[in-house]
Amino acid sequence: MSVLHRTRNAPKTPAADTPSSAVDELVTPLPTRVPRTRISGAWLGICVTVISFVVLIVFMLQNTGSVAINFLWLNGSVPLALALFIAAVAAAVLATSIGAARMTQLRRLVRRGKD
């Protein structure tokens, strides 16, 4: 039996227990993967959040220049980073509310279809 035609089901010889070449190492089965859990997902979420906050802090520290804001009858001056942050939060709230309204609409349609 040549090295290229070996399979995992080949009969083992005492010398085959220890891999002697790179090809034999490729034939050995890989260890099973550890299953993903909710805690591992939470840990990943925490890591992404911390990195995002670090990027946000660096952004805010680099953009401290004041800008004039005029909105309807409100006038004022705020740091550029704060103005952009407020605009981003407002856009996220708007997009989330529109998405929630659409999901509610679709759920009502599905419930009506089941009745």
Backbone bond lengths (Angstrom), bond angles and torsions (degrees), N, CA, C in turn:
res aa  C-N    CA-C-N  psi(-1)  N-CA   C-N-CA  omega(-1)  CA-C   N-CA-C  phi
1 M - - - 1.447 - - 1.525 107.56 -
2 S 1.303 116.15 126.18 1.455 119.48 -178.37 1.523 110.64 -81.81
3 V 1.306 116.49 166.69 1.456 122.44 -178.56 1.519 110.81 -65.90
4 L 1.307 118.39 -33.56 1.452 121.54 -176.96 1.520 112.89 -72.88
5 H 1.343 118.65 -21.45 1.455 121.14 -175.82 1.524 112.90 -104.33
6 R 1.306 118.47 13.52 1.452 120.39 178.57 1.516 110.30 -72.85
7 T 1.309 115.98 146.05 1.458 122.04 175.59 1.519 108.56 -126.76
8 R 1.281 116.31 173.32 1.460 120.48 179.28 1.520 111.30 -71.01
9 N 1.315 117.70 -23.21 1.449 121.68 -177.07 1.527 112.67 -90.45
10 A 1.305 117.30 6.89 1.465 120.36 -179.75 1.520 109.21 -67.25
11 P 1.355 117.49 145.63 1.465 119.07 179.21 1.525 110.40 -63.45
12 K 1.334 114.43 138.71 1.461 119.51 -177.07 1.523 110.10 -89.09
13 T 1.283 114.27 139.21 1.455 121.33 172.54 1.509 107.42 -110.02
14 P 1.302 119.02 160.77 1.476 119.12 -179.51 1.520 113.01 -56.50
15 A 1.332 117.53 -32.67 1.462 119.94 179.66 1.521 111.49 -75.52
16 A 1.343 117.14 -18.90 1.467 120.37 -177.39 1.523 112.21 -81.33
17 D 1.321 118.67 -9.41 1.456 120.70 -179.48 1.514 112.31 -68.55
18 T 1.305 118.27 -31.36 1.455 121.27 178.97 1.515 108.63 -108.52
19 P 1.340 118.33 124.12 1.460 119.53 179.94 1.527 111.04 -64.66
20 S 1.323 114.51 134.31 1.455 118.29 -177.59 1.515 112.58 -111.17
21 S 1.312 117.06 -7.96 1.458 118.81 179.34 1.518 109.24 -147.10
22 A 1.312 115.77 174.80 1.466 120.97 179.80 1.516 110.95 -66.42
23 V 1.333 117.76 -31.64 1.467 121.10 -179.97 1.521 109.53 -67.76
24 D 1.346 117.54 -41.03 1.457 120.25 178.71 1.526 111.40 -63.82
25 E 1.319 117.77 -33.50 1.466 120.45 177.95 1.518 111.14 -67.81
26 L 1.325 118.31 -32.20 1.455 121.24 178.17 1.519 111.58 -71.99
27 V 1.332 117.86 -26.66 1.449 121.96 -178.24 1.517 111.52 -77.64
28 T 1.330 119.22 -27.52 1.457 121.40 -178.33 1.521 109.60 -66.14
29 P 1.342 116.93 139.89 1.464 119.34 -177.67 1.529 111.56 -68.27
30 L 1.310 114.88 147.28 1.464 120.86 177.94 1.523 109.63 -77.88
31 P 1.314 118.12 149.84 1.464 119.30 177.22 1.522 110.20 -66.79
32 T 1.316 116.14 152.94 1.460 119.97 -179.49 1.523 110.28 -68.69
33 R 1.329 115.74 150.81 1.461 120.70 -179.62 1.515 110.12 -80.02
34 V 1.304 115.42 148.87 1.455 121.49 176.54 1.522 107.32 -75.79
35 P 1.328 118.54 132.35 1.469 119.80 -178.76 1.525 111.69 -67.98
36 R 1.317 115.03 149.75 1.467 120.24 177.08 1.517 109.17 -79.72
37 T 1.324 115.03 142.26 1.457 120.26 -179.37 1.526 109.32 -124.39
38 R 1.320 115.13 173.48 1.471 119.45 177.73 1.518 110.60 -66.41
39 I 1.313 116.66 -35.37 1.466 119.85 -179.58 1.517 110.14 -66.60
40 S 1.333 117.32 -38.88 1.468 118.65 178.70 1.522 110.46 -66.44
41 G 1.324 117.38 -35.89 1.467 120.36 175.17 1.512 111.95 -66.37
42 A 1.338 116.21 -40.24 1.467 120.08 177.41 1.524 110.44 -64.40
43 W 1.329 116.51 -40.87 1.468 120.58 179.33 1.518 110.03 -62.14
44 L 1.312 117.28 -43.29 1.463 120.67 177.83 1.527 110.30 -62.23
45 G 1.323 117.10 -42.56 1.461 120.60 177.96 1.518 112.58 -62.05
46 I 1.328 116.86 -40.36 1.466 120.55 178.26 1.521 110.47 -64.60
47 C 1.330 116.67 -42.77 1.471 119.69 179.50 1.527 111.36 -62.36
48 V 1.316 117.32 -44.01 1.466 120.97 178.98 1.527 110.24 -64.01
49 T 1.326 117.10 -40.08 1.467 120.83 179.28 1.522 111.64 -64.47
50 V 1.323 117.26 -43.23 1.470 120.58 179.80 1.527 110.03 -63.32
51 I 1.324 117.06 -44.20 1.465 120.19 178.88 1.528 110.30 -62.71
52 S 1.333 116.66 -40.38 1.470 119.92 178.26 1.524 111.48 -63.07
53 F 1.328 117.10 -41.66 1.455 119.99 178.81 1.523 111.82 -65.93
54 V 1.324 117.55 -37.46 1.461 120.20 177.17 1.531 109.91 -62.79
55 V 1.323 117.29 -44.25 1.469 121.10 177.67 1.527 109.96 -62.48
56 L 1.327 117.49 -41.82 1.467 121.15 179.27 1.525 111.26 -64.02
57 I 1.310 117.77 -41.24 1.469 120.83 179.51 1.526 110.57 -64.78
58 V 1.334 116.81 -43.49 1.464 119.95 177.94 1.523 110.20 -61.85
59 F 1.329 116.55 -42.60 1.468 120.54 178.14 1.521 110.99 -59.98
60 M 1.327 116.53 -45.33 1.466 119.42 -177.58 1.532 111.83 -68.53
61 L 1.328 117.22 -34.38 1.465 119.39 178.29 1.526 112.16 -70.08
62 Q 1.320 117.21 -29.63 1.458 120.43 -179.07 1.527 112.70 -84.17
63 N 1.317 118.00 -15.61 1.465 121.29 -177.64 1.525 110.19 -120.99
64 T 1.322 115.86 67.74 1.466 120.10 -177.83 1.521 113.46 -98.40
65 G 1.313 117.69 -1.11 1.466 119.86 179.40 1.522 111.79 -65.88
66 S 1.319 116.95 141.96 1.464 121.33 -178.09 1.525 111.55 -81.07
67 V 1.331 114.68 145.47 1.469 121.57 175.50 1.527 107.82 -129.95
68 A 1.314 115.20 149.80 1.465 120.43 178.16 1.522 109.18 -84.38
69 I 1.324 116.33 132.70 1.459 122.43 -179.61 1.519 108.31 -116.78
70 N 1.315 116.63 128.39 1.460 123.02 175.62 1.529 107.84 -126.78
71 F 1.329 116.03 114.40 1.456 120.74 179.07 1.516 107.95 -135.66
72 L 1.325 115.03 113.03 1.458 123.02 -175.83 1.530 109.35 52.34
73 W 1.311 118.70 -114.57 1.464 120.07 -179.80 1.531 112.63 -97.77
74 L 1.347 117.03 3.15 1.462 120.78 -179.09 1.522 110.23 -93.69
75 N 1.307 116.39 132.96 1.462 122.69 176.94 1.521 107.90 -130.27
76 G 1.331 115.20 142.74 1.457 117.54 178.51 1.512 111.46 -176.02
77 S 1.308 114.07 179.07 1.450 121.60 179.19 1.526 108.24 -130.71
78 V 1.324 116.49 125.44 1.467 121.98 179.64 1.522 109.03 -135.16
79 P 1.315 118.33 160.06 1.470 120.05 175.07 1.532 110.63 -61.91
80 L 1.311 115.80 146.79 1.460 121.50 -177.95 1.526 111.82 -57.27
81 A 1.324 117.75 -43.74 1.463 120.80 -178.46 1.525 111.04 -62.13
82 L 1.319 117.36 -40.14 1.459 120.55 179.00 1.523 110.99 -66.51
83 A 1.314 117.48 -41.03 1.460 120.54 178.32 1.535 111.06 -62.16
84 L 1.333 116.81 -43.79 1.459 120.17 178.22 1.523 111.53 -66.78
85 F 1.326 116.88 -37.92 1.457 120.78 179.06 1.525 110.81 -64.71
86 I 1.327 117.18 -43.85 1.466 121.14 177.90 1.523 110.36 -62.40
87 A 1.321 117.77 -41.10 1.466 120.96 178.42 1.531 111.19 -64.49
88 A 1.327 117.21 -39.80 1.467 120.56 179.42 1.522 111.44 -67.15
89 V 1.322 117.00 -41.48 1.470 120.40 178.34 1.530 109.99 -65.22
90 A 1.321 117.65 -41.69 1.464 120.61 178.40 1.529 110.99 -62.52
91 A 1.326 117.46 -41.15 1.463 120.76 178.16 1.530 111.01 -65.88
92 A 1.336 117.50 -38.91 1.464 120.68 178.51 1.522 111.30 -66.05
93 V 1.331 116.93 -40.96 1.464 120.57 177.88 1.528 110.30 -64.05
94 L 1.316 117.55 -42.85 1.461 121.54 178.83 1.528 111.28 -63.04
95 A 1.330 117.10 -46.31 1.468 120.46 -179.48 1.531 111.05 -65.32
96 T 1.328 117.46 -38.81 1.463 120.91 179.21 1.518 111.18 -66.41
97 S 1.321 116.98 -41.04 1.471 119.27 -179.66 1.526 110.99 -67.54
98 I 1.317 118.08 -38.96 1.467 120.57 177.14 1.531 110.08 -66.07
99 G 1.334 117.55 -41.58 1.460 120.78 177.50 1.514 112.15 -63.72
100 A 1.336 117.70 -41.33 1.468 121.22 178.94 1.527 110.56 -65.12
101 A 1.330 117.21 -39.49 1.461 120.37 177.85 1.529 110.51 -63.47
102 R 1.316 117.75 -41.10 1.473 121.46 179.40 1.533 111.08 -66.55
103 M 1.336 117.24 -41.80 1.467 119.94 178.41 1.528 110.91 -63.83
104 T 1.328 116.91 -40.47 1.457 120.66 177.08 1.519 110.52 -62.06
105 Q 1.317 116.69 -42.74 1.458 121.09 178.39 1.534 111.30 -61.18
106 L 1.317 117.28 -44.09 1.463 121.04 -179.82 1.526 111.55 -67.77
107 R 1.326 117.90 -37.35 1.468 120.12 177.74 1.517 111.18 -64.32
108 R 1.324 117.32 -39.99 1.468 120.31 177.29 1.526 110.81 -62.71
109 L 1.331 116.42 -40.53 1.459 119.38 178.54 1.528 111.90 -64.90
110 V 1.323 117.03 -38.30 1.465 120.48 179.27 1.518 110.26 -67.99
111 R 1.335 117.86 -41.40 1.474 120.74 179.11 1.522 110.81 -63.90
112 R 1.310 117.42 -40.22 1.476 120.10 178.16 1.512 111.42 -64.63
113 G 1.334 116.52 -34.50 1.456 120.29 179.65 1.519 112.89 -70.90
114 K 1.339 118.73 -27.91 1.454 122.19 -179.45 1.526 112.11 -79.00
115 D 1.314 117.76 -25.90 1.478 121.63 -176.77 1.504 112.28 -72.79
